[in-house]
Amino acid sequence: MTKETREALVLVPSAGHASRCLTPAVFLFEDEQPVCERVYFDTATILTQLGLASSLPFPA
C-alpha cells in the first residue's frame, strides 16, 4: 500500500456500518509455490454502501 493510499483511507472516518463487495484474488505461482497474491476491490461500491459517495454512475 502506498503512502498516498494510506493517507486517503485515514481521511474516511468509521461509519459503524458493514459493507460488502466482490473481491477477486489473483495468485502468482513459481514451481507450484505461491509467490504473490493480489486482491482487488471496488472502492466506489464500498463508499456508496457507507453513504459516503453518490450511487449515481460516474460520468464517462
PQR file with spaces between the fields and no chain letter, atoms N, CA, C, O and H, PARSE charges and radii, in Angstrom:
ATOM       1  N    MET     1       0.854   -1.168    0.000 -0.4000 1.5000
ATOM       2  CA   MET     1       0.000    0.000    0.000 -0.0000 2.0000
ATOM       3  C    MET     1       0.903    1.234    0.000  0.5500 1.7000
ATOM       4  O    MET     1       1.862    1.315    0.767 -0.5500 1.4000
ATOM       5  N    THR     2       0.586    2.178   -0.856 -0.4000 1.5000
ATOM       6  CA   THR     2       1.401    3.383   -0.943 -0.0000 2.0000
ATOM       7  C    THR     2       1.054    4.352    0.174  0.5500 1.7000
ATOM       8  O    THR     2       0.010    4.241    0.817 -0.5500 1.4000
ATOM       9  H    THR     2      -0.194    2.112   -1.479  0.4000 1.0000
ATOM      10  N    LYS     3       1.944    5.296    0.389 -0.4000 1.5000
ATOM      11  CA   LYS     3       1.710    6.317    1.409 -0.0000 2.0000
ATOM      12  C    LYS     3       0.438    7.104    1.096  0.5500 1.7000
ATOM      13  O    LYS     3      -0.341    7.419    1.997 -0.5500 1.4000
ATOM      14  H    LYS     3       2.792    5.386   -0.133  0.4000 1.0000
ATOM      15  N    GLU     4       0.229    7.423   -0.198 -0.4000 1.5000
ATOM      16  CA   GLU     4      -0.951    8.178   -0.590 -0.0000 2.0000
ATOM      17  C    GLU     4      -2.236    7.402   -0.300  0.5500 1.7000
ATOM      18  O    GLU     4      -3.230    7.982    0.137 -0.5500 1.4000
ATOM      19  H    GLU     4       0.861    7.167   -0.930  0.4000 1.0000
ATOM      20  N    THR     5      -2.214    6.094   -0.543 -0.4000 1.5000
ATOM      21  CA   THR     5      -3.385    5.262   -0.280 -0.0000 2.0000
ATOM      22  C    THR     5      -3.691    5.223    1.214  0.5500 1.7000
ATOM      23  O    THR     5      -4.846    5.361    1.617 -0.5500 1.4000
ATOM      24  H    THR     5      -1.406    5.622   -0.898  0.4000 1.0000
ATOM      25  N    ARG     6      -2.664    5.037    2.032 -0.4000 1.5000
ATOM      26  CA   ARG     6      -2.872    5.021    3.487 -0.0000 2.0000
ATOM      27  C    ARG     6      -3.454    6.348    3.964  0.5500 1.7000
ATOM      28  O    ARG     6      -4.371    6.365    4.786 -0.5500 1.4000
ATOM      29  H    ARG     6      -1.726    4.925    1.705  0.4000 1.0000
ATOM      30  N    GLU     7      -2.926    7.458    3.451 -0.4000 1.5000
ATOM      31  CA   GLU     7      -3.427    8.770    3.860 -0.0000 2.0000
ATOM      32  C    GLU     7      -4.881    8.957    3.437  0.5500 1.7000
ATOM      33  O    GLU     7      -5.669    9.527    4.191 -0.5500 1.4000
ATOM      34  H    GLU     7      -2.181    7.444    2.784  0.4000 1.0000
ATOM      35  N    ALA     8      -5.249    8.489    2.250 -0.4000 1.5000
ATOM      36  CA   ALA     8      -6.635    8.613    1.782 -0.0000 2.0000
ATOM      37  C    ALA     8      -7.573    7.799    2.655  0.5500 1.7000
ATOM      38  O    ALA     8      -8.675    8.254    2.962 -0.5500 1.4000
ATOM      39  H    ALA     8      -4.609    8.026    1.637  0.4000 1.0000
ATOM      40  N    LEU     9      -7.160    6.604    3.062 -0.4000 1.5000
ATOM      41  CA   LEU     9      -8.008    5.761    3.904 -0.0000 2.0000
ATOM      42  C    LEU     9      -8.204    6.380    5.281  0.5500 1.7000
ATOM      43  O    LEU     9      -9.272    6.227    5.874 -0.5500 1.4000
ATOM      44  H    LEU     9      -6.265    6.235    2.812  0.4000 1.0000
ATOM      45  N    VAL    10      -7.217    7.064    5.794 -0.4000 1.5000
ATOM      46  CA   VAL    10      -7.325    7.691    7.107 -0.0000 2.0000
ATOM      47  C    VAL    10      -8.353    8.813    7.077  0.5500 1.7000
ATOM      48  O    VAL    10      -8.975    9.100    8.100 -0.5500 1.4000
ATOM      49  H    VAL    10      -6.349    7.188    5.313  0.4000 1.0000
ATOM      50  N    LEU    11      -8.545    9.455    5.927 -0.4000 1.5000
ATOM      51  CA   LEU    11      -9.487   10.569    5.819 -0.0000 2.0000
ATOM      52  C    LEU    11     -10.941   10.122    5.849  0.5500 1.7000
ATOM      53  O    LEU    11     -11.830   10.957    6.015 -0.5500 1.4000
ATOM      54  H    LEU    11      -8.040    9.222    5.096  0.4000 1.0000
ATOM      55  N    VAL    12     -11.209    8.828    5.694 -0.4000 1.5000
ATOM      56  CA   VAL    12     -12.577    8.312    5.727 -0.0000 2.0000
ATOM      57  C    VAL    12     -12.868    7.831    7.144  0.5500 1.7000
ATOM      58  O    VAL    12     -12.335    6.806    7.570 -0.5500 1.4000
ATOM      59  H    VAL    12     -10.486    8.149    5.559  0.4000 1.0000
ATOM      60  N    PRO    13     -13.709    8.561    7.881 -0.5600 1.5000
ATOM      61  CA   PRO    13     -13.995    8.151    9.255  0.2800 2.0000
ATOM      62  C    PRO    13     -14.829    6.869    9.303  0.5500 1.7000
ATOM      63  O    PRO    13     -15.540    6.541    8.353 -0.5500 1.4000
ATOM      64  N    SER    14     -14.732    6.167   10.399 -0.4000 1.5000
ATOM      65  CA   SER    14     -15.521    4.956   10.585 -0.0000 2.0000
ATOM      66  C    SER    14     -16.996    5.321   10.641  0.5500 1.7000
ATOM      67  O    SER    14     -17.391    6.206   11.399 -0.5500 1.4000
ATOM      68  H    SER    14     -14.155    6.433   11.171  0.4000 1.0000
ATOM      69  N    ALA    15     -17.811    4.643    9.840 -0.4000 1.5000
ATOM      70  CA   ALA    15     -19.245    4.907    9.810 -0.0000 2.0000
ATOM      71  C    ALA    15     -20.008    3.943   10.710  0.5500 1.7000
ATOM      72  O    ALA    15     -21.196    4.145   10.963 -0.5500 1.4000
ATOM      73  H    ALA    15     -17.490    3.924    9.224  0.4000 1.0000
ATOM      74  N    GLY    16     -19.347    2.905   11.192 -0.4000 1.5000
ATOM      75  CA   GLY    16     -20.013    1.936   12.044 -0.0000 2.0000
ATOM      76  C    GLY    16     -20.961    1.019   11.302  0.5500 1.7000
ATOM      77  O    GLY    16     -21.817    0.391   11.926 -0.5500 1.4000
ATOM      78  H    GLY    16     -18.382    2.741   10.987  0.4000 1.0000
ATOM      79  N    HIS    17     -20.834    0.923    9.988 -0.4000 1.5000
ATOM      80  CA   HIS    17     -21.691    0.082    9.155 -0.0000 2.0000
ATOM      81  C    HIS    17     -20.854   -0.969    8.446  0.5500 1.7000
ATOM      82  O    HIS    17     -19.678   -0.750    8.158 -0.5500 1.4000
ATOM      83  H    HIS    17     -20.138    1.433    9.481  0.4000 1.0000
ATOM      84  N    ALA    18     -21.468   -2.109    8.168 -0.4000 1.5000
ATOM      85  CA   ALA    18     -20.805   -3.137    7.371 -0.0000 2.0000
ATOM      86  C    ALA    18     -21.049   -2.862    5.898  0.5500 1.7000
ATOM      87  O    ALA    18     -22.043   -2.236    5.530 -0.5500 1.4000
ATOM      88  H    ALA    18     -22.424   -2.287    8.402  0.4000 1.0000
ATOM      89  N    SER    19     -20.142   -3.330    5.062 -0.4000 1.5000
ATOM      90  CA   SER    19     -20.328   -3.224    3.620 -0.0000 2.0000
ATOM      91  C    SER    19     -19.855   -4.521    2.983  0.5500 1.7000
ATOM      92  O    SER    19     -19.080   -5.272    3.575 -0.5500 1.4000
ATOM      93  H    SER    19     -19.335   -3.838    5.361  0.4000 1.0000
ATOM      94  N    ARG    20     -20.330   -4.774    1.769 -0.4000 1.5000
ATOM      95  CA   ARG    20     -19.944   -5.985    1.042 -0.0000 2.0000
ATOM      96  C    ARG    20     -19.666   -5.632   -0.406  0.5500 1.7000
ATOM      97  O    ARG    20     -20.346   -4.793   -0.997 -0.5500 1.4000
ATOM      98  H    ARG    20     -20.960   -4.164    1.288  0.4000 1.0000
ATOM      99  N    CYS    21     -18.658   -6.283   -0.968 -0.4000 1.5000
ATOM     100  CA   CYS    21     -18.395   -6.137   -2.394 -0.0000 2.0000
ATOM     101  C    CYS    21     -17.626   -7.371   -2.867  0.5500 1.7000
ATOM     102  O    CYS    21     -16.978   -8.060   -2.079 -0.5500 1.4000
ATOM     103  H    CYS    21     -18.106   -6.965   -0.488  0.4000 1.0000
ATOM     104  N    LEU    22     -17.716   -7.626   -4.154 -0.4000 1.5000
ATOM     105  CA   LEU    22     -16.962   -8.733   -4.727 -0.0000 2.0000
ATOM     106  C    LEU    22     -15.479   -8.411   -4.657  0.5500 1.7000
ATOM     107  O    LEU    22     -15.067   -7.289   -4.949 -0.5500 1.4000
ATOM     108  H    LEU    22     -18.242   -7.067   -4.793  0.4000 1.0000
ATOM     109  N    THR    23     -14.679   -9.396   -4.268 -0.4000 1.5000
ATOM     110  CA   THR    23     -13.249   -9.184   -4.112 -0.0000 2.0000
ATOM     111  C    THR    23     -12.497  -10.350   -4.738  0.5500 1.7000
ATOM     112  O    THR    23     -12.312  -11.383   -4.095 -0.5500 1.4000
ATOM     113  H    THR    23     -15.014  -10.308   -4.031  0.4000 1.0000
ATOM     114  N    PRO    24     -12.061  -10.195   -5.987 -0.5600 1.5000
ATOM     115  CA   PRO    24     -11.275  -11.273   -6.594  0.2800 2.0000
ATOM     116  C    PRO    24      -9.837  -11.247   -6.085  0.5500 1.7000
ATOM     117  O    PRO    24      -9.284  -10.184   -5.804 -0.5500 1.4000
ATOM     118  N    ALA    25      -9.251  -12.413   -5.974 -0.4000 1.5000
ATOM     119  CA   ALA    25      -7.853  -12.539   -5.598 -0.0000 2.0000
ATOM     120  C    ALA    25      -7.125  -13.307   -6.696  0.5500 1.7000
ATOM     121  O    ALA    25      -7.621  -14.317   -7.196 -0.5500 1.4000
ATOM     122  H    ALA    25      -9.700  -13.277   -6.202  0.4000 1.0000
ATOM     123  N    VAL    26      -5.952  -12.819   -7.062 -0.4000 1.5000
ATOM     124  CA   VAL    26      -5.135  -13.448   -8.097 -0.0000 2.0000
ATOM     125  C    VAL    26      -3.843  -13.913   -7.449  0.5500 1.7000
ATOM     126  O    VAL    26      -3.150  -13.134   -6.794 -0.5500 1.4000
ATOM     127  H    VAL    26      -5.550  -11.998   -6.656  0.4000 1.0000
ATOM     128  N    PHE    27      -3.522  -15.185   -7.634 -0.4000 1.5000
ATOM     129  CA   PHE    27      -2.309  -15.756   -7.068 -0.0000 2.0000
ATOM     130  C    PHE    27      -1.312  -16.043   -8.176  0.5500 1.7000
ATOM     131  O    PHE    27      -1.676  -16.577   -9.223 -0.5500 1.4000
ATOM     132  H    PHE    27      -4.084  -15.817   -8.167  0.4000 1.0000
ATOM     133  N    LEU    28      -0.055  -15.688   -7.947 -0.4000 1.5000
ATOM     134  CA   LEU    28       1.011  -15.998   -8.889 -0.0000 2.0000
ATOM     135  C    LEU    28       1.867  -17.114   -8.299  0.5500 1.7000
ATOM     136  O    LEU    28       2.223  -17.082   -7.121 -0.5500 1.4000
ATOM     137  H    LEU    28       0.241  -15.253   -7.096  0.4000 1.0000
ATOM     138  N    PHE    29       2.192  -18.098   -9.132 -0.4000 1.5000
ATOM     139  CA   PHE    29       2.950  -19.261   -8.682 -0.0000 2.0000
ATOM     140  C    PHE    29       4.247  -19.395   -9.461  0.5500 1.7000
ATOM     141  O    PHE    29       4.316  -19.053  -10.642 -0.5500 1.4000
ATOM     142  H    PHE    29       1.903  -18.124  -10.089  0.4000 1.0000
ATOM     143  N    GLU    30       5.264  -19.892   -8.792 -0.4000 1.5000
ATOM     144  CA   GLU    30       6.522  -20.307   -9.420 -0.0000 2.0000
ATOM     145  C    GLU    30       6.855  -21.686   -8.866  0.5500 1.7000
ATOM     146  O    GLU    30       6.986  -21.866   -7.655 -0.5500 1.4000
ATOM     147  H    GLU    30       5.208  -20.170   -7.833  0.4000 1.0000
ATOM     148  N    ASP    31       6.989  -22.649   -9.756 -0.4000 1.5000
ATOM     149  CA   ASP    31       7.290  -24.029   -9.347 -0.0000 2.0000
ATOM     150  C    ASP    31       6.300  -24.539   -8.302  0.5500 1.7000
ATOM     151  O    ASP    31       6.692  -25.129   -7.295 -0.5500 1.4000
ATOM     152  H    ASP    31       6.883  -22.504  -10.740  0.4000 1.0000
ATOM     153  N    GLU    32       5.031  -24.305   -8.552 -0.4000 1.5000
ATOM     154  CA   GLU    32       3.929  -24.753   -7.694 -0.0000 2.0000
ATOM     155  C    GLU    32       3.913  -24.103   -6.308  0.5500 1.7000
ATOM     156  O    GLU    32       3.173  -24.547   -5.429 -0.5500 1.4000
ATOM     157  H    GLU    32       4.713  -23.825   -9.369  0.4000 1.0000
ATOM     158  N    GLN    33       4.709  -23.068   -6.105 -0.4000 1.5000
ATOM     159  CA   GLN    33       4.716  -22.347   -4.829 -0.0000 2.0000
ATOM     160  C    GLN    33       4.130  -20.954   -5.052  0.5500 1.7000
ATOM     161  O    GLN    33       4.505  -20.277   -6.010 -0.5500 1.4000
ATOM     162  H    GLN    33       5.310  -22.707   -6.818  0.4000 1.0000
ATOM     163  N    PRO    34       3.214  -20.513   -4.181 -0.5600 1.5000
ATOM     164  CA   PRO    34       2.676  -19.157   -4.337  0.2800 2.0000
ATOM     165  C    PRO    34       3.751  -18.125   -4.015  0.5500 1.7000
ATOM     166  O    PRO    34       4.436  -18.224   -2.996 -0.5500 1.4000
ATOM     167  N    VAL    35       3.891  -17.137   -4.891 -0.4000 1.5000
ATOM     168  CA   VAL    35       4.896  -16.098   -4.674 -0.0000 2.0000
ATOM     169  C    VAL    35       4.278  -14.712   -4.522  0.5500 1.7000
ATOM     170  O    VAL    35       4.939  -13.773   -4.078 -0.5500 1.4000
ATOM     171  H    VAL    35       3.334  -17.057   -5.718  0.4000 1.0000
ATOM     172  N    CYS    36       2.989  -14.591   -4.900 -0.4000 1.5000
ATOM     173  CA   CYS    36       2.354  -13.280   -4.823 -0.0000 2.0000
ATOM     174  C    CYS    36       0.839  -13.457   -4.787  0.5500 1.7000
ATOM     175  O    CYS    36       0.288  -14.354   -5.426 -0.5500 1.4000
ATOM     176  H    CYS    36       2.452  -15.354   -5.261  0.4000 1.0000
ATOM     177  N    GLU    37       0.180  -12.590   -4.032 -0.4000 1.5000
ATOM     178  CA   GLU    37      -1.280  -12.549   -4.016 -0.0000 2.0000
ATOM     179  C    GLU    37      -1.698  -11.103   -4.243  0.5500 1.7000
ATOM     180  O    GLU    37      -1.194  -10.195   -3.582 -0.5500 1.4000
ATOM     181  H    GLU    37       0.627  -11.861   -3.513  0.4000 1.0000
ATOM     182  N    ARG    38      -2.615  -10.890   -5.173 -0.4000 1.5000
ATOM     183  CA   ARG    38      -3.134   -9.554   -5.446 -0.0000 2.0000
ATOM     184  C    ARG    38      -4.640   -9.586   -5.244  0.5500 1.7000
ATOM     185  O    ARG    38      -5.345  -10.400   -5.841 -0.5500 1.4000
ATOM     186  H    ARG    38      -3.025  -11.628   -5.710  0.4000 1.0000
ATOM     187  N    VAL    39      -5.119   -8.693   -4.399 -0.4000 1.5000
ATOM     188  CA   VAL    39      -6.545   -8.617   -4.089 -0.0000 2.0000
ATOM     189  C    VAL    39      -7.083   -7.310   -4.662  0.5500 1.7000
ATOM     190  O    VAL    39      -6.496   -6.247   -4.460 -0.5500 1.4000
ATOM     191  H    VAL    39      -4.547   -8.031   -3.915  0.4000 1.0000
ATOM     192  N    TYR    40      -8.193   -7.395   -5.370 -0.4000 1.5000
ATOM     193  CA   TYR    40      -8.799   -6.223   -5.993 -0.0000 2.0000
ATOM     194  C    TYR    40     -10.199   -6.011   -5.409  0.5500 1.7000
ATOM     195  O    TYR    40     -10.933   -6.967   -5.160 -0.5500 1.4000
ATOM     196  H    TYR    40      -8.670   -8.259   -5.533  0.4000 1.0000
ATOM     197  N    PHE    41     -10.552   -4.741   -5.197 -0.4000 1.5000
ATOM     198  CA   PHE    41     -11.905   -4.422   -4.743 -0.0000 2.0000
ATOM     199  C    PHE    41     -12.296   -3.057   -5.289  0.5500 1.7000
ATOM     200  O    PHE    41     -11.442   -2.257   -5.671 -0.5500 1.4000
ATOM     201  H    PHE    41      -9.955   -3.964   -5.399  0.4000 1.0000
ATOM     202  N    ASP    42     -13.597   -2.805   -5.319 -0.4000 1.5000
ATOM     203  CA   ASP    42     -14.137   -1.569   -5.873 -0.0000 2.0000
ATOM     204  C    ASP    42     -14.414   -0.596   -4.731  0.5500 1.7000
ATOM     205  O    ASP    42     -15.387   -0.754   -3.994 -0.5500 1.4000
ATOM     206  H    ASP    42     -14.291   -3.455   -5.009  0.4000 1.0000
ATOM     207  N    THR    43     -13.564    0.397   -4.592 -0.4000 1.5000
ATOM     208  CA   THR    43     -13.707    1.372   -3.518 -0.0000 2.0000
ATOM     209  C    THR    43     -15.020    2.147   -3.629  0.5500 1.7000
ATOM     210  O    THR    43     -15.636    2.459   -2.610 -0.5500 1.4000
ATOM     211  H    THR    43     -12.774    0.526   -5.191  0.4000 1.0000
ATOM     212  N    ALA    44     -15.455    2.460   -4.848 -0.4000 1.5000
ATOM     213  CA   ALA    44     -16.699    3.214   -5.033 -0.0000 2.0000
ATOM     214  C    ALA    44     -17.902    2.448   -4.490  0.5500 1.7000
ATOM     215  O    ALA    44     -18.811    3.048   -3.917 -0.5500 1.4000
ATOM     216  H    ALA    44     -14.955    2.207   -5.675  0.4000 1.0000
ATOM     217  N    THR    45     -17.914    1.123   -4.667 -0.4000 1.5000
ATOM     218  CA   THR    45     -19.016    0.310   -4.132 -0.0000 2.0000
ATOM     219  C    THR    45     -19.068    0.415   -2.612  0.5500 1.7000
ATOM     220  O    THR    45     -20.140    0.595   -2.033 -0.5500 1.4000
ATOM     221  H    THR    45     -17.176    0.635   -5.133  0.4000 1.0000
ATOM     222  N    ILE    46     -17.929    0.304   -1.979 -0.4000 1.5000
ATOM     223  CA   ILE    46     -17.887    0.379   -0.512 -0.0000 2.0000
ATOM     224  C    ILE    46     -18.312    1.764   -0.037  0.5500 1.7000
ATOM     225  O    ILE    46     -19.126    1.875    0.880 -0.5500 1.4000
ATOM     226  H    ILE    46     -17.058    0.157   -2.449  0.4000 1.0000
ATOM     227  N    LEU    47     -17.775    2.818   -0.642 -0.4000 1.5000
ATOM     228  CA   LEU    47     -18.127    4.177   -0.226 -0.0000 2.0000
ATOM     229  C    LEU    47     -19.602    4.470   -0.450  0.5500 1.7000
ATOM     230  O    LEU    47     -20.213    5.170    0.357 -0.5500 1.4000
ATOM     231  H    LEU    47     -17.113    2.728   -1.386  0.4000 1.0000
ATOM     232  N    THR    48     -20.194    3.952   -1.531 -0.4000 1.5000
ATOM     233  CA   THR    48     -21.624    4.141   -1.784 -0.0000 2.0000
ATOM     234  C    THR    48     -22.451    3.448   -0.715  0.5500 1.7000
ATOM     235  O    THR    48     -23.416    4.022   -0.211 -0.5500 1.4000
ATOM     236  H    THR    48     -19.697    3.383   -2.187  0.4000 1.0000
ATOM     237  N    GLN    49     -22.086    2.218   -0.363 -0.4000 1.5000
ATOM     238  CA   GLN    49     -22.828    1.488    0.663 -0.0000 2.0000
ATOM     239  C    GLN    49     -22.740    2.180    2.020  0.5500 1.7000
ATOM     240  O    GLN    49     -23.672    2.093    2.820 -0.5500 1.4000
ATOM     241  H    GLN    49     -21.302    1.751   -0.772  0.4000 1.0000
ATOM     242  N    LEU    50     -21.640    2.858    2.282 -0.4000 1.5000
ATOM     243  CA   LEU    50     -21.467    3.563    3.554 -0.0000 2.0000
ATOM     244  C    LEU    50     -22.077    4.959    3.536  0.5500 1.7000
ATOM     245  O    LEU    50     -22.036    5.672    4.538 -0.5500 1.4000
ATOM     246  H    LEU    50     -20.883    2.928    1.631  0.4000 1.0000
ATOM     247  N    GLY    51     -22.646    5.351    2.386 -0.4000 1.5000
ATOM     248  CA   GLY    51     -23.276    6.650    2.281 -0.0000 2.0000
ATOM     249  C    GLY    51     -22.290    7.783    2.097  0.5500 1.7000
ATOM     250  O    GLY    51     -22.636    8.942    2.328 -0.5500 1.4000
ATOM     251  H    GLY    51     -22.680    4.772    1.571  0.4000 1.0000
ATOM     252  N    LEU    52     -21.058    7.472    1.681 -0.4000 1.5000
ATOM     253  CA   LEU    52     -20.032    8.491    1.520 -0.0000 2.0000
ATOM     254  C    LEU    52     -19.805    8.882    0.067  0.5500 1.7000
ATOM     255  O    LEU    52     -18.963    9.734   -0.217 -0.5500 1.4000
ATOM     256  H    LEU    52     -20.778    6.531    1.494  0.4000 1.0000
ATOM     257  N    ALA    53     -20.545    8.272   -0.857 -0.4000 1.5000
ATOM     258  CA   ALA    53     -20.429    8.588   -2.290 -0.0000 2.0000
ATOM     259  C    ALA    53     -21.808    8.449   -2.918  0.5500 1.7000
ATOM     260  O    ALA    53     -22.661    7.717   -2.416 -0.5500 1.4000
ATOM     261  H    ALA    53     -21.229    7.580   -0.626  0.4000 1.0000
ATOM     262  N    SER    54     -22.008    9.141   -3.991 -0.4000 1.5000
ATOM     263  CA   SER    54     -23.279    9.067   -4.715 -0.0000 2.0000
ATOM     264  C    SER    54     -23.430    7.699   -5.340  0.5500 1.7000
ATOM     265  O    SER    54     -22.441    7.100   -5.762 -0.5500 1.4000
ATOM     266  H    SER    54     -21.315    9.735   -4.398  0.4000 1.0000
ATOM     267  N    SER    55     -24.646    7.195   -5.407 -0.4000 1.5000
ATOM     268  CA   SER    55     -24.893    5.906   -6.044 -0.0000 2.0000
ATOM     269  C    SER    55     -25.056    6.063   -7.541  0.5500 1.7000
ATOM     270  O    SER    55     -25.218    5.065   -8.244 -0.5500 1.4000
ATOM     271  H    SER    55     -25.450    7.681   -5.065  0.4000 1.0000
ATOM     272  N    LEU    56     -25.018    7.294   -8.057 -0.4000 1.5000
ATOM     273  CA   LEU    56     -25.114    7.525   -9.490 -0.0000 2.0000
ATOM     274  C    LEU    56     -23.811    7.122  -10.172  0.5500 1.7000
ATOM     275  O    LEU    56     -22.737    7.276   -9.590 -0.5500 1.4000
ATOM     276  H    LEU    56     -24.887    8.105   -7.487  0.4000 1.0000
ATOM     277  N    PRO    57     -23.892    6.611  -11.394 -0.5600 1.5000
ATOM     278  CA   PRO    57     -22.664    6.221  -12.091  0.2800 2.0000
ATOM     279  C    PRO    57     -21.796    7.442  -12.380  0.5500 1.7000
ATOM     280  O    PRO    57     -22.300    8.551  -12.553 -0.5500 1.4000
ATOM     281  N    PHE    58     -20.500    7.221  -12.429 -0.4000 1.5000
ATOM     282  CA   PHE    58     -19.556    8.280  -12.741 -0.0000 2.0000
ATOM     283  C    PHE    58     -19.673    8.639  -14.218  0.5500 1.7000
ATOM     284  O    PHE    58     -19.945    7.766  -15.041 -0.5500 1.4000
ATOM     285  H    PHE    58     -20.090    6.320  -12.288  0.4000 1.0000
ATOM     286  N    PRO    59     -19.473    9.903  -14.566 -0.5600 1.5000
ATOM     287  CA   PRO    59     -19.552   10.285  -15.980  0.2800 2.0000
ATOM     288  C    PRO    59     -18.452    9.609  -16.783  0.5500 1.7000
ATOM     289  O    PRO    59     -17.350    9.383  -16.282 -0.5500 1.4000
ATOM     290  N    ALA    60     -18.763    9.287  -18.041 -0.4000 1.5000
ATOM     291  CA   ALA    60     -17.801    8.608  -18.910 -0.0000 2.0000
ATOM     292  C    ALA    60     -16.775    9.587  -19.428  0.5500 1.7000
ATOM     293  O    ALA    60     -15.879    9.203  -20.179 -0.5500 1.4000
ATOM     294  H    ALA    60     -19.658    9.471  -18.448  0.4000 1.0000
